[in-house]
Amino acid sequence: MRINLKEAAEFLKSCKDAVIITHQSPDGDCIGAGFALRDILAMLGIRSRVICSDEFPKRYAFMTKTGWGEDFEPQTVIAVDIADTQLMGNLREEYENKVDLCIDHHISNIEYAERLLLDPDAAATCELIYELAKELGVELTDHCAACIYTGIATDTGCFKYECTTVRSHEIAAELMRNHKIRYAAINREMFDVKSIGRLKMERIVTDLMEYYLDNKVTMICITNKILNELGVDANDLDGCASIPLQVEGVEVGITIKEREDGAFKVSMRSADDVNVSAICQKLGGGGHVKAAGCLVTGTLEEVKEKLVETVRQSLEVE
């Protein structure tokens, strides 16, 4: 059941002992939303904790250093920035049929939760968390403000992606005006700082970049072999999905990352009018019009072939 901002705020005021689920391969938006919501619930006198199937990358330590929350038997389950229960990872079996409220901005949300606060026009789930805080009348802590700022900054690519709206800039300005946020340090850590291994990996995958469909589609493959040889941690891969789209004239950029279980995580980015969410939905995934993903099984060559053919069909239709 879809609900509005006021209804979501009323539900949060009445909930108890909440567990807040963030998606696997956590990013700045889901982590920011999870920990900001935990702060907000604490201000309402409600216990909560943030959980994830994967470890949080070290670069987000300034958000997670306050701890994941108290240990208790949850009475309320909240999902943030999770469009599909598959994205819960190994938490799916326990929680997929127990979600009381989902707060999300993905147009591909499958509406699995009992209550859904969804705004596809929001650039980040953290924007909805900010609006909820205002609706609830709570005064944000500096930590909470930093979490929300980080979620918006990362999901907008430091405010350069097309999903960025006037409201995105307004919220960021309000946070910067009213709170002590080390925004320059946050943006440097999110967008500029890379490990030596990551830089070496970028050189290798760029050299091995593949081109398809008259160079309208580019693809990079990040295999476990490459990661192991360079000593690169999976948490160092944030932002890799933008690499294939840096080539002039490319309409769709594809990044394939091999997982430990042998499956391949696929990230797609669109430069102009191609709806990569629709393409990924055909492969069991989804996301935003210009940034989406899916999980594909098979050998690397089979996965490549399947991806290129699916994109080819979509480009022909358009």
ABEGO torsion letter per residue (X at the ends): XBBBAAAAAAAAAABBGBBBBBBBGBBAAAAAAAAAAAAAAAAAGBBBBBBBABBBBAAAAAAAAAEAEBBBBBABBBBBGBABAAAAEAAAAAAAAABABBBBABAABAGABABBBBBAABABAAAAAAAAAAAAGBBBBAAAAAAAAAAAAAAAGGGABAABBAAAAAAAAAAAAABBBBAAAAAAAAAABBBAAAAAAAAAAAAABBBBGGGABBBBBBBAAAAAAAGBBAAAABGAAAAAAABBGBABBBBBBBBAAGBBBBBBBBABABBAAAAAAAAGBEEBAABBBBBBBEBAAAAAAAAAAAAAAAAAAX
